[in-house]
Amino acid sequence: MVLHGRNVSGSWNAALGVPYYQSTPDKESPLWNPYSLVIYWWTATELGDQAYRFSYNGRALPTSKRSQADYYGFRCVTEP
């Protein structure tokens, strides 16, 4: 995630289920298309009947896997 073209150095606290960033990210490429209606990306991390979704500003939100909003996107990724 980036802000003004610079990496915001995010990390994930798995115990608390929250992300931390040096700067608050914004809806910028390469992860986001600023002209797209997609404002959330789902993760593969499951929480029972929920999964995490990330918003363009870096928030992680547990969400029902049955949600069907048009502004949720999916992106396949692999471990670094």
C-alpha positions, 0 to 999 in steps of 0.5 A: 500500500502506498501514499503519494507513490511511496510504500507506507511500510505496513505490518500485520499484528495477527494476535490483534487482527489489525494492520499498522502503517508508518503513514496512512495509505491511500487509493493509489496504484499499483494495488488500487485503480483510483478510477475503479469502484472497488474500495475493498480487497478480500483476503484468504484469512478466514475467521469462521464464517467471516474473512478480512477485507482491506480498504484503500486507507488500510483498515482491516474489517472482518466481514461475512463471506456471504456479503455481495457488495459490488465494491468488493474485489478479489486479488490472487496473491502468493506468499513473498 
